[in-house]
Amino acid sequence: MRPEEYLLIVLRRWWLVVLAAVVAAVIAFGYTSAQPKTYQTSTQMMAIAQPPDYWLDLYAKNRLASYTSLINNWDFVAKALQQANLNIDPSQVMGKLAVGHNPDANIIQIVMTDTDPQRAAKVVNALADAFVAKSAADDQQIIKNYTSPTTQTPAGTVQIMKLETPSAPTTPSGPRVKLNTAAAALLGLVFGIILTFVVEYFDDTLRSEDDVDRYLELPTLVGIPRD
């Protein structure tokens, strides 16, 4: 079958393609619009080698992955919420929390997505503050345990610094009604095109002399005009 014949099949039932795209878009729009609005808040923390040193900075980069695991931990989250006097179930936070890191910039990022923007900001700040305090306490313990008795030179540490204190967002991050509707319309369009070929496959109507010659292998003796 030639490419123009494939195009002809789609054009013959263009209404089916359009209908599938419209139905998919309407369903996606209705479902997405019914979802509650969500707000996303994030903060960043930087790991800084103290004193500045190449090998200690490299150590800080390697520690970032373990830092993310420490923050995204039920026990740490529960303790951080308790210290901030937030009456929030840690299990609810765990399902909405994301922790990532950028090893090139020595950055740790905490992201919270919630239907309550105030709660999202409070949780993010509580976790960041708790981890900065924990890191500072660990640094003091390292200095205490590993200070040289002769030179009194403290051991190197990795300091965690909170770069920002986010406030409650005013613009929702979801649901993405326009994006989901457009994506559904595109998928519906593809489904409609596939559906036209399925219908064409089961349609045994002969529409032209070429169809008679191709499927029946019989010569056409005469044609009756439509008008």
GROMACS elastic network, one bead per residue, 0.5 to 0.9 nm:
[ bonds ]
;  ai    aj funct       b0    kb
    1     4     6  0.83381   500
    1     5     6  0.63763   500
    1     6     6  0.73534   500
    2     5     6  0.53368   500
    2     6     6  0.68573   500
    3     6     6  0.52104   500
    3     7     6  0.64828   500
    3     8     6  0.87142   500
    4     8     6  0.61098   500
    4     9     6  0.87115   500
    5     9     6  0.62747   500
    5    10     6  0.87998   500
    6     9     6  0.51766   500
    6    10     6  0.65930   500
    6    11     6  0.87899   500
    6   197     6  0.84710   500
    7    10     6  0.52324   500
    7    11     6  0.61653   500
    7    12     6  0.85202   500
    8    11     6  0.50223   500
    8    12     6  0.59207   500
    8    13     6  0.87616   500
    9    12     6  0.52061   500
    9    13     6  0.67880   500
    9    14     6  0.86284   500
    9   196     6  0.70377   500
    9   197     6  0.70714   500
    9   200     6  0.71993   500
   10    13     6  0.55002   500
   10    14     6  0.57719   500
   10    16     6  0.87768   500
   10    17     6  0.78119   500
   10   192     6  0.89982   500
   10   193     6  0.64528   500
   10   196     6  0.61546   500
   10   197     6  0.75422   500
   11    15     6  0.84054   500
   12    15     6  0.83369   500
   12   196     6  0.86533   500
   13    16     6  0.55110   500
   13    17     6  0.70654   500
   13   193     6  0.89041   500
   13   196     6  0.64205   500
   14    17     6  0.52016   500
   14    18     6  0.63278   500
   14    19     6  0.85555   500
   14   192     6  0.86311   500
   14   193     6  0.84362   500
   14   196     6  0.82892   500
   15    18     6  0.50971   500
   15    19     6  0.59301   500
   15    20     6  0.85517   500
   16    19     6  0.50650   500
   16    20     6  0.61743   500
   16    21     6  0.86670   500
   16   192     6  0.60065   500
   16   193     6  0.79562   500
   16   195     6  0.78201   500
   16   196     6  0.69864   500
   17    20     6  0.53077   500
   17    21     6  0.63538   500
   17    22     6  0.87311   500
   17   188     6  0.76402   500
   17   189     6  0.56616   500
   17   190     6  0.78226   500
   17   191     6  0.75867   500
   17   193     6  0.56394   500
   17   194     6  0.86864   500
   17   195     6  0.78365   500
   17   196     6  0.73621   500
   18    21     6  0.51755   500
   18    22     6  0.61227   500
   18    23     6  0.85788   500
   18   188     6  0.82988   500
   18   189     6  0.67681   500
   18   192     6  0.72303   500
   19    22     6  0.51491   500
   19    23     6  0.60434   500
   19    24     6  0.84950   500
   19   188     6  0.83601   500
   19   189     6  0.84646   500
   19   192     6  0.75985   500
   20    23     6  0.52766   500
   20    24     6  0.61251   500
   20    25     6  0.85542   500
   20   185     6  0.79836   500
   20   187     6  0.88063   500
   20   188     6  0.50075   500
   20   189     6  0.61604   500
   20   190     6  0.85861   500
   20   191     6  0.69123   500
   20   192     6  0.51855   500
   20   193     6  0.88156   500
   20   195     6  0.89499   500
   21    24     6  0.52702   500
   21    25     6  0.61130   500
   21    26     6  0.86294   500
   21   184     6  0.73894   500
   21   186     6  0.66251   500
   21   187     6  0.71676   500
   21   190     6  0.80490   500
   21   191     6  0.79752   500
   21   192     6  0.69511   500
   22    25     6  0.50948   500
   22    26     6  0.60742   500
   22    27     6  0.85862   500
   22   184     6  0.88910   500
   22   185     6  0.63725   500
   22   188     6  0.73711   500
   22   189     6  0.83991   500
   23    26     6  0.51835   500
   23    27     6  0.61853   500
   23    28     6  0.85938   500
   23   184     6  0.89864   500
   23   185     6  0.79476   500
   23   188     6  0.74935   500
   24    27     6  0.52479   500
   24    28     6  0.61481   500
   24    29     6  0.85204   500
   24   181     6  0.79407   500
   24   184     6  0.54358   500
   24   185     6  0.55876   500
   24   186     6  0.85478   500
   24   187     6  0.76000   500
   24   188     6  0.53295   500
   24   189     6  0.85495   500
   25    28     6  0.51446   500
   25    29     6  0.59663   500
   25    30     6  0.85187   500
   25   180     6  0.81886   500
   25   182     6  0.67827   500
   25   183     6  0.79485   500
   25   184     6  0.51833   500
   25   186     6  0.83501   500
   25   187     6  0.89412   500
   25   188     6  0.74671   500
   26    29     6  0.50727   500
   26    30     6  0.60773   500
   26    31     6  0.85273   500
   26   181     6  0.73762   500
   26   184     6  0.85848   500
   26   185     6  0.83763   500
   27    30     6  0.52282   500
   27    31     6  0.60822   500
   27    32     6  0.84550   500
   27   181     6  0.82414   500
   27   184     6  0.82981   500
   28    31     6  0.52089   500
   28    32     6  0.58757   500
   28    33     6  0.82518   500
   28   177     6  0.79615   500
   28   180     6  0.63740   500
   28   181     6  0.52976   500
   28   182     6  0.87109   500
   28   183     6  0.86960   500
   28   184     6  0.61572   500
   28   185     6  0.83836   500
   29    32     6  0.53265   500
   29    33     6  0.58810   500
   29    34     6  0.85141   500
   29   177     6  0.61446   500
   29   178     6  0.76902   500
   29   180     6  0.71990   500
   29   181     6  0.52763   500
   29   182     6  0.89803   500
   29   184     6  0.86387   500
   30    33     6  0.52862   500
   30    34     6  0.62918   500
   30   177     6  0.88290   500
   30   181     6  0.89618   500
   31    34     6  0.53104   500
   31    35     6  0.67786   500
   31   177     6  0.89228   500
   32    35     6  0.53544   500
   32    36     6  0.86708   500
   32   175     6  0.62443   500
   32   176     6  0.72888   500
   32   177     6  0.56234   500
   32   180     6  0.72958   500
   32   181     6  0.81311   500
   33    36     6  0.79151   500
   33    37     6  0.89329   500
   33   175     6  0.72846   500
   33   176     6  0.85719   500
   33   177     6  0.62228   500
   35    38     6  0.89412   500
   35   174     6  0.86823   500
   35   175     6  0.66395   500
   36   115     6  0.69021   500
   36   174     6  0.81215   500
   36   175     6  0.72795   500
   37   114     6  0.84882   500
   37   115     6  0.58881   500
   37   116     6  0.87190   500
   37   172     6  0.60875   500
   37   173     6  0.75229   500
   37   174     6  0.55712   500
   37   175     6  0.59330   500
   38   113     6  0.64799   500
   38   114     6  0.53062   500
   38   116     6  0.72212   500
   38   117     6  0.77647   500
   38   172     6  0.54956   500
   38   173     6  0.57926   500
   38   174     6  0.50783   500
   38   175     6  0.67696   500
   39   112     6  0.81701   500
   39   113     6  0.55434   500
   39   114     6  0.54078   500
   39   115     6  0.58671   500
   39   116     6  0.68488   500
   39   117     6  0.54545   500
   39   120     6  0.74494   500
   39   168     6  0.84630   500
   39   169     6  0.65329   500
   39   170     6  0.78719   500
   39   171     6  0.70445   500
   39   173     6  0.51763   500
   39   174     6  0.69141   500
   40   111     6  0.69439   500
   40   112     6  0.56446   500
   40   114     6  0.65511   500
   40   115     6  0.87257   500
   40   117     6  0.73269   500
   40   120     6  0.70368   500
   40   121     6  0.84314   500
   40   168     6  0.87542   500
   40   169     6  0.70844   500
   40   171     6  0.88444   500
   40   172     6  0.72728   500
   40   173     6  0.60555   500
   40   174     6  0.86529   500
   41   110     6  0.83077   500
   41   111     6  0.57706   500
   41   112     6  0.53367   500
   41   113     6  0.65182   500
   41   114     6  0.85264   500
   41   117     6  0.76376   500
   41   120     6  0.60517   500
   41   121     6  0.58184   500
   41   124     6  0.70747   500
   41   166     6  0.69248   500
   41   167     6  0.78288   500
   41   168     6  0.71322   500
   41   169     6  0.66836   500
   42   109     6  0.68500   500
   42   110     6  0.53863   500
   42   112     6  0.62224   500
   42   113     6  0.87606   500
   42   120     6  0.86203   500
   42   121     6  0.76958   500
   42   124     6  0.64746   500
   42   125     6  0.86365   500
   42   165     6  0.88562   500
   42   166     6  0.67723   500
   43   108     6  0.84253   500
   43   109     6  0.57710   500
   43   110     6  0.55076   500
   43   111     6  0.68194   500
   43   124     6  0.68198   500
   43   125     6  0.75141   500
   43   128     6  0.75636   500
   43   162     6  0.77531   500
   43   163     6  0.72663   500
   43   164     6  0.59461   500
   43   165     6  0.66791   500
   43   166     6  0.63151   500
   44   107     6  0.64880   500
   44   108     6  0.55821   500
   44   110     6  0.64374   500
   44   111     6  0.89241   500
   44   128     6  0.81481   500
   44   161     6  0.86166   500
   44   162     6  0.62538   500
   44   163     6  0.55923   500
   44   164     6  0.64731   500
   44   165     6  0.87651   500
   45   106     6  0.83726   500
   45   107     6  0.56566   500
   45   108     6  0.50361   500
   45   109     6  0.63455   500
   45   110     6  0.83381   500
   45   128     6  0.74596   500
   45   132     6  0.83651   500
   45   160     6  0.63697   500
   45   161     6  0.53554   500
   45   163     6  0.54274   500
   45   164     6  0.78639   500
   46   105     6  0.78583   500
   46   106     6  0.56039   500
   46   108     6  0.61559   500
   46   109     6  0.87991   500
   46   159     6  0.80201   500
   46   160     6  0.56003   500
   46   161     6  0.52139   500
   46   162     6  0.65575   500
   46   163     6  0.69176   500
   47    57     6  0.84992   500
   47    60     6  0.63008   500
   47    61     6  0.77984   500
   47    63     6  0.89595   500
   47    64     6  0.78140   500
   47   105     6  0.87257   500
   47   106     6  0.53786   500
   47   107     6  0.64543   500
   47   108     6  0.77302   500
   47   158     6  0.61474   500
   47   159     6  0.56209   500
   47   161     6  0.65476   500
   48    51     6  0.86050   500
   48    52     6  0.77684   500
   48    56     6  0.89916   500
   48    57     6  0.70831   500
   48    60     6  0.71441   500
   48   106     6  0.74756   500
   48   157     6  0.83909   500
   48   158     6  0.55261   500
   48   159     6  0.50351   500
   48   160     6  0.62991   500
   48   161     6  0.74596   500
   49    52     6  0.52318   500
   49    53     6  0.66338   500
   49    54     6  0.85636   500
   49    56     6  0.57718   500
   49    57     6  0.51679   500
   49    58     6  0.87064   500
   49    59     6  0.84003   500
   49    60     6  0.65873   500
   49   156     6  0.72790   500
   49   157     6  0.60776   500
   49   159     6  0.61977   500
   49   160     6  0.89182   500
   50    53     6  0.74249   500
   50    56     6  0.77884   500
   50    57     6  0.85077   500
   50   155     6  0.88080   500
   50   156     6  0.56205   500
   50   157     6  0.52087   500
   50   158     6  0.59303   500
   50   159     6  0.66128   500
   51    56     6  0.81585   500
   51   155     6  0.87980   500
   51   156     6  0.60837   500
   51   157     6  0.73139   500
   51   158     6  0.86522   500
   52    56     6  0.73108   500
   52    57     6  0.71042   500
   52   156     6  0.86695   500
   53    56     6  0.51966   500
   53    57     6  0.58671   500
   53    58     6  0.84936   500
   53   156     6  0.85880   500
   54    57     6  0.50912   500
   54    58     6  0.61809   500
   54    59     6  0.86289   500
   55    59     6  0.61696   500
   55    60     6  0.86437   500
   56    60     6  0.62446   500
   56    61     6  0.87367   500
   56   156     6  0.69863   500
   56   157     6  0.76844   500
   56   158     6  0.76722   500
   57    61     6  0.63845   500
   57    62     6  0.87895   500
   57   106     6  0.86798   500
   57   158     6  0.80060   500
   58    61     6  0.50981   500
   58    62     6  0.64027   500
   58    63     6  0.87218   500
   59    62     6  0.51316   500
   59    63     6  0.62112   500
   59    64     6  0.89101   500
   59   158     6  0.83557   500
   60    63     6  0.50632   500
   60    64     6  0.64948   500
   60   103     6  0.87084   500
   60   106     6  0.72322   500
   60   157     6  0.87670   500
   60   158     6  0.61292   500
   60   159     6  0.88850   500
   61    64     6  0.55093   500
   61    65     6  0.81637   500
   61   102     6  0.86830   500
   61   103     6  0.53267   500
   61   104     6  0.74126   500
   61   105     6  0.83837   500
   61   106     6  0.58048   500
   61   107     6  0.88792   500
   62    65     6  0.67000   500
   62    66     6  0.80509   500
   62   103     6  0.75760   500
   63    66     6  0.54242   500
   63    67     6  0.62553   500
   63    68     6  0.89810   500
   64    68     6  0.64564   500
   64    69     6  0.88873   500
   64   100     6  0.89784   500
   64   101     6  0.65591   500
   64   102     6  0.80714   500
   64   103     6  0.67114   500
   64   106     6  0.71716   500
   64   107     6  0.78643   500
   64   108     6  0.70619   500
   65    68     6  0.53889   500
   65    69     6  0.67035   500
   65    70     6  0.89524   500
   65   100     6  0.82239   500
   65   101     6  0.70102   500
   65   103     6  0.82993   500
   65   108     6  0.89451   500
   66    69     6  0.50867   500
   66    70     6  0.62782   500
   66    71     6  0.88378   500
   67    70     6  0.50261   500
   67    71     6  0.63498   500
   67    72     6  0.86605   500
   67   101     6  0.87950   500
   67   108     6  0.79756   500
   68    71     6  0.52669   500
   68    72     6  0.61118   500
   68    73     6  0.87768   500
   68    99     6  0.57732   500
   68   100     6  0.63297   500
   68   101     6  0.71016   500
   68   108     6  0.71933   500
   68   109     6  0.84832   500
   68   110     6  0.87012   500
   69    72     6  0.52126   500
   69    73     6  0.64799   500
   69    99     6  0.80844   500
   70    73     6  0.56568   500
   70    76     6  0.70945   500
   70   131     6  0.88410   500
   71    74     6  0.84414   500
   71    76     6  0.62616   500
   71    77     6  0.70056   500
   71    99     6  0.74032   500
   71   110     6  0.85647   500
   71   127     6  0.73735   500
   71   128     6  0.86241   500
   71   131     6  0.72313   500
   72    76     6  0.75080   500
   72    77     6  0.71806   500
   72    94     6  0.73494   500
   72    97     6  0.74447   500
   72    98     6  0.73897   500
   72    99     6  0.64638   500
   72   110     6  0.89938   500
   73    76     6  0.53918   500
   73    77     6  0.60949   500
   73    78     6  0.85977   500
   73    94     6  0.79108   500
   74    77     6  0.51400   500
   74    78     6  0.60534   500
   74    79     6  0.85764   500
   74    90     6  0.66179   500
   74    91     6  0.73800   500
   74    93     6  0.89735   500
   74    94     6  0.70344   500
   75    78     6  0.51885   500
   75    79     6  0.61897   500
   75    80     6  0.85800   500
   75    90     6  0.84929   500
   76    79     6  0.51648   500
   76    80     6  0.60467   500
   76    81     6  0.85985   500
   76   127     6  0.82407   500
   76   130     6  0.85194   500
   76   131     6  0.86346   500
   77    80     6  0.50992   500
   77    81     6  0.61518   500
   77    82     6  0.85499   500
   77    90     6  0.61756   500
   77    91     6  0.89755   500
   77    93     6  0.79070   500
   77    94     6  0.79101   500
   77   123     6  0.89356   500
   77   126     6  0.88001   500
   77   127     6  0.67241   500
   77   130     6  0.89528   500
   78    81     6  0.52857   500
   78    82     6  0.62082   500
   78    83     6  0.87064   500
   78    88     6  0.86451   500
   78    89     6  0.77952   500
   78    90     6  0.53549   500
   78    91     6  0.86619   500
   79    82     6  0.50576   500
   79    83     6  0.61461   500
   79    84     6  0.86521   500
   79   130     6  0.83141   500
   80    83     6  0.51407   500
   80    84     6  0.62692   500
   80    85     6  0.86513   500
   80    86     6  0.87198   500
   80   123     6  0.85516   500
   80   126     6  0.59256   500
   80   127     6  0.56154   500
   80   128     6  0.87004   500
   80   129     6  0.81360   500
   80   130     6  0.54911   500
   80   131     6  0.81411   500
   81    84     6  0.51359   500
   81    85     6  0.61705   500
   81    86     6  0.51802   500
   81    87     6  0.72886   500
   81    88     6  0.70234   500
   81    89     6  0.86334   500
   81    90     6  0.76647   500
   81   123     6  0.71263   500
   81   126     6  0.63468   500
   81   127     6  0.73890   500
   81   130     6  0.87359   500
   82    86     6  0.60127   500
   82    87     6  0.74551   500
   82    88     6  0.86620   500
   83    86     6  0.77424   500
   83   126     6  0.79117   500
   83   130     6  0.77345   500
   84    87     6  0.89720   500
   84   122     6  0.85102   500
   84   123     6  0.86713   500
   84   126     6  0.58633   500
   84   127     6  0.88200   500
   84   129     6  0.89178   500
   84   130     6  0.84410   500
   85    88     6  0.89885   500
   86    89     6  0.89151   500
   86   122     6  0.80906   500
   86   123     6  0.80813   500
   86   126     6  0.86376   500
   88    91     6  0.86816   500
   88    92     6  0.75895   500
   88    93     6  0.77919   500
   88   119     6  0.87856   500
   88   123     6  0.87991   500
   89    92     6  0.55135   500
   89    93     6  0.68632   500
   90    93     6  0.50529   500
   90    94     6  0.62198   500
   90    95     6  0.89368   500
   91    94     6  0.51748   500
   91    95     6  0.67041   500
   92    95     6  0.56630   500
   92    96     6  0.69144   500
   92    97     6  0.89557   500
   93    96     6  0.52897   500
   93    97     6  0.59333   500
   93   112     6  0.79339   500
   93   113     6  0.89308   500
   93   114     6  0.86830   500
   93   120     6  0.89375   500
   93   123     6  0.79248   500
   94    97     6  0.52327   500
   94    98     6  0.82090   500
   95    98     6  0.85318   500
   96   111     6  0.83266   500
   96   112     6  0.57871   500
   96   113     6  0.53650   500
   96   114     6  0.66309   500
   97   110     6  0.74352   500
   97   111     6  0.59153   500
   97   113     6  0.67409   500
   97   124     6  0.88064   500
   98   109     6  0.82449   500
   98   110     6  0.60795   500
   98   111     6  0.50772   500
   98   112     6  0.64176   500
   98   113     6  0.84628   500
   99   108     6  0.73417   500
   99   109     6  0.57108   500
   99   111     6  0.61903   500
   99   112     6  0.87853   500
  100   107     6  0.85150   500
  100   108     6  0.59667   500
  100   109     6  0.52626   500
  100   110     6  0.67208   500
  100   111     6  0.82606   500
  101   104     6  0.89845   500
  101   105     6  0.87124   500
  101   106     6  0.74264   500
  101   107     6  0.55437   500
  101   109     6  0.58495   500
  101   110     6  0.87841   500
  102   105     6  0.56583   500
  102   106     6  0.58371   500
  102   107     6  0.50531   500
  102   108     6  0.64715   500
  102   109     6  0.81570   500
  103   107     6  0.65367   500
  103   108     6  0.83865   500
  104   107     6  0.78284   500
  105   108     6  0.89642   500
  110   124     6  0.65262   500
  110   127     6  0.81096   500
  110   128     6  0.75564   500
  111   120     6  0.87368   500
  111   124     6  0.69244   500
  112   120     6  0.56737   500
  112   121     6  0.77184   500
  112   123     6  0.74945   500
  112   124     6  0.63716   500
  113   116     6  0.85985   500
  113   117     6  0.82928   500
  113   120     6  0.64199   500
  113   173     6  0.84719   500
  114   117     6  0.64669   500
  114   119     6  0.74062   500
  114   120     6  0.57291   500
  115   119     6  0.84238   500
  115   120     6  0.80865   500
  115   172     6  0.87113   500
  116   119     6  0.53806   500
  116   120     6  0.62998   500
  116   121     6  0.89079   500
  116   168     6  0.87450   500
  117   120     6  0.50531   500
  117   121     6  0.63140   500
  117   122     6  0.86813   500
  117   167     6  0.85941   500
  117   168     6  0.50422   500
  117   169     6  0.57822   500
  117   170     6  0.74221   500
  117   172     6  0.84953   500
  118   121     6  0.53412   500
  118   122     6  0.62638   500
  118   123     6  0.87071   500
  118   167     6  0.77175   500
  118   169     6  0.77730   500
  119   122     6  0.50958   500
  119   123     6  0.60982   500
  119   124     6  0.86052   500
  119   168     6  0.78755   500
  120   123     6  0.53070   500
  120   124     6  0.62682   500
  120   125     6  0.86979   500
  120   167     6  0.89771   500
  120   168     6  0.70669   500
  120   169     6  0.86921   500
  121   124     6  0.52765   500
  121   125     6  0.61903   500
  121   126     6  0.84877   500
  121   165     6  0.86386   500
  121   166     6  0.62578   500
  121   167     6  0.56536   500
  121   168     6  0.51363   500
  121   169     6  0.78009   500
  122   125     6  0.53001   500
  122   126     6  0.59922   500
  122   127     6  0.86400   500
  122   166     6  0.87185   500
  122   167     6  0.81374   500
  122   168     6  0.80576   500
  123   126     6  0.50436   500
  123   127     6  0.61679   500
  123   128     6  0.85760   500
  124   127     6  0.53278   500
  124   128     6  0.61921   500
  124   129     6  0.85739   500
  124   165     6  0.87550   500
  124   166     6  0.79611   500
  125   128     6  0.51257   500
  125   129     6  0.59413   500
  125   130     6  0.83646   500
  125   165     6  0.65185   500
  125   166     6  0.71791   500
  125   167     6  0.88747   500
  126   129     6  0.52527   500
  126   130     6  0.60109   500
  126   131     6  0.85558   500
  127   130     6  0.51441   500
  127   131     6  0.61408   500
  127   132     6  0.86222   500
  128   131     6  0.52240   500
  128   132     6  0.61786   500
  128   133     6  0.86176   500
  128   162     6  0.68348   500
  128   165     6  0.89574   500
  129   132     6  0.51598   500
  129   133     6  0.61698   500
  129   134     6  0.85624   500
  129   162     6  0.75329   500
  130   133     6  0.51442   500
  130   134     6  0.60995   500
  130   135     6  0.85947   500
  131   135     6  0.60169   500
  131   136     6  0.84930   500
  131   160     6  0.79500   500
  132   135     6  0.51259   500
  132   136     6  0.61722   500
  132   137     6  0.86494   500
  132   159     6  0.81346   500
  132   160     6  0.55727   500
  132   161     6  0.65160   500
  132   162     6  0.69994   500
  133   136     6  0.51169   500
  133   137     6  0.62020   500
  133   138     6  0.86180   500
  133   160     6  0.86834   500
  134   137     6  0.51259   500
  134   138     6  0.61733   500
  134   139     6  0.86260   500
  135   138     6  0.50359   500
  135   139     6  0.61474   500
  135   140     6  0.87019   500
  135   158     6  0.79308   500
  135   159     6  0.66632   500
  135   160     6  0.62525   500
  136   139     6  0.50338   500
  136   140     6  0.63100   500
  136   141     6  0.87056   500
  136   158     6  0.88642   500
  136   159     6  0.67846   500
  136   160     6  0.74590   500
  137   140     6  0.51823   500
  137   141     6  0.63262   500
  137   142     6  0.87297   500
  138   141     6  0.50582   500
  138   142     6  0.62058   500
  138   143     6  0.86709   500
  138   157     6  0.88012   500
  139   142     6  0.50346   500
  139   143     6  0.61740   500
  139   144     6  0.85193   500
  139   156     6  0.85984   500
  139   157     6  0.58010   500
  139   158     6  0.71915   500
  139   159     6  0.73130   500
  140   143     6  0.51005   500
  140   144     6  0.60809   500
  140   145     6  0.85930   500
  140   157     6  0.87984   500
  141   144     6  0.50083   500
  141   145     6  0.60648   500
  141   146     6  0.84458   500
  142   145     6  0.51864   500
  142   146     6  0.58286   500
  142   147     6  0.79536   500
  142   154     6  0.83741   500
  142   155     6  0.69469   500
  142   156     6  0.82650   500
  142   157     6  0.73419   500
  143   146     6  0.54539   500
  143   147     6  0.54978   500
  143   153     6  0.88566   500
  143   154     6  0.53231   500
  143   155     6  0.56329   500
  143   156     6  0.77864   500
  143   157     6  0.78356   500
  144   147     6  0.59619   500
  144   154     6  0.79285   500
  144   155     6  0.87830   500
  145   148     6  0.89193   500
  145   155     6  0.87337   500
  146   149     6  0.86840   500
  146   153     6  0.88903   500
  146   154     6  0.67567   500
  146   155     6  0.57929   500
  147   150     6  0.87799   500
  147   151     6  0.82044   500
  147   152     6  0.57134   500
  147   153     6  0.57207   500
  147   155     6  0.57720   500
  148   151     6  0.55514   500
  148   153     6  0.55691   500
  148   154     6  0.66465   500
  148   155     6  0.78104   500
  149   152     6  0.54807   500
  149   153     6  0.81520   500
  150   153     6  0.81971   500
  151   154     6  0.87174   500
  154   157     6  0.87388   500
  162   165     6  0.76711   500
  166   169     6  0.82810   500
  169   172     6  0.73396   500
  172   175     6  0.78212   500
  173   176     6  0.73941   500
  174   177     6  0.78085   500
  175   178     6  0.89594   500
  175   180     6  0.84770   500
  176   179     6  0.54615   500
  176   180     6  0.60050   500
  176   181     6  0.84163   500
  177   180     6  0.53255   500
  177   181     6  0.59809   500
  177   182     6  0.85408   500
  178   181     6  0.51472   500
  178   182     6  0.60869   500
  178   183     6  0.85303   500
  179   182     6  0.52204   500
  179   183     6  0.61036   500
  179   184     6  0.85443   500
  180   183     6  0.50751   500
  180   184     6  0.60243   500
  180   185     6  0.85196   500
  181   184     6  0.51127   500
  181   185     6  0.61270   500
  181   186     6  0.86448   500
  182   185     6  0.50747   500
  182   186     6  0.62547   500
  182   187     6  0.86935   500
  183   186     6  0.51329   500
  183   187     6  0.62530   500
  183   188     6  0.85442   500
  184   187     6  0.50438   500
  184   188     6  0.59686   500
  184   189     6  0.84540   500
  185   189     6  0.60602   500
  185   190     6  0.86863   500
  186   190     6  0.63820   500
  186   191     6  0.86263   500
  187   190     6  0.51209   500
  187   191     6  0.61207   500
  187   192     6  0.84945   500
  188   192     6  0.59279   500
  188   193     6  0.85692   500
  189   192     6  0.50213   500
  189   193     6  0.63059   500
  189   194     6  0.87273   500
  190   193     6  0.51817   500
  190   194     6  0.63368   500
  190   195     6  0.85623   500
  191   194     6  0.51075   500
  191   195     6  0.60259   500
  191   196     6  0.86974   500
  192   196     6  0.62632   500
  192   197     6  0.89028   500
  193   196     6  0.52106   500
  193   197     6  0.67581   500
  193   198     6  0.89151   500
  194   197     6  0.53527   500
  194   198     6  0.64147   500
  194   199     6  0.88264   500
  195   199     6  0.61605   500
  195   200     6  0.84555   500
  196   199     6  0.51497   500
  196   200     6  0.60289   500
  196   201     6  0.85557   500
  197   201     6  0.60347   500
  197   202     6  0.87862   500
  198   201     6  0.51112   500
  198   202     6  0.66281   500
  198   203     6  0.86798   500
  199   202     6  0.53829   500
  199   203     6  0.60366   500
  200   204     6  0.79996   500
  201   204     6  0.77744   500
  203   206     6  0.88162   500
  205   211     6  0.87429   500
  206   209     6  0.80866   500
  206   210     6  0.87431   500
  206   211     6  0.55792   500
  206   212     6  0.63294   500
  206   215     6  0.85930   500
  207   210     6  0.82477   500
  207   211     6  0.63891   500
  207   212     6  0.80375   500
  208   211     6  0.52131   500
  208   212     6  0.66090   500
  208   213     6  0.88024   500
  209   212     6  0.51094   500
  209   213     6  0.61734   500
  209   214     6  0.85014   500
  209   219     6  0.83274   500
  209   220     6  0.64484   500
  209   223     6  0.84438   500
  210   213     6  0.50633   500
  210   214     6  0.59118   500
  210   215     6  0.84785   500
  211   214     6  0.50718   500
  211   215     6  0.59086   500
  211   216     6  0.77838   500
  211   217     6  0.89316   500
  212   215     6  0.55962   500
  212   216     6  0.53115   500
  212   217     6  0.65194   500
  212   218     6  0.64387   500
  212   219     6  0.75624   500
  212   220     6  0.73363   500
  213   216     6  0.57117   500
  213   218     6  0.53791   500
  213   219     6  0.62493   500
  213   220     6  0.75487   500
  214   217     6  0.56025   500
  214   218     6  0.82467   500
  215   218     6  0.83715   500
  216   219     6  0.87110   500
  220   223     6  0.74678   500
  224   227     6  0.87752   500
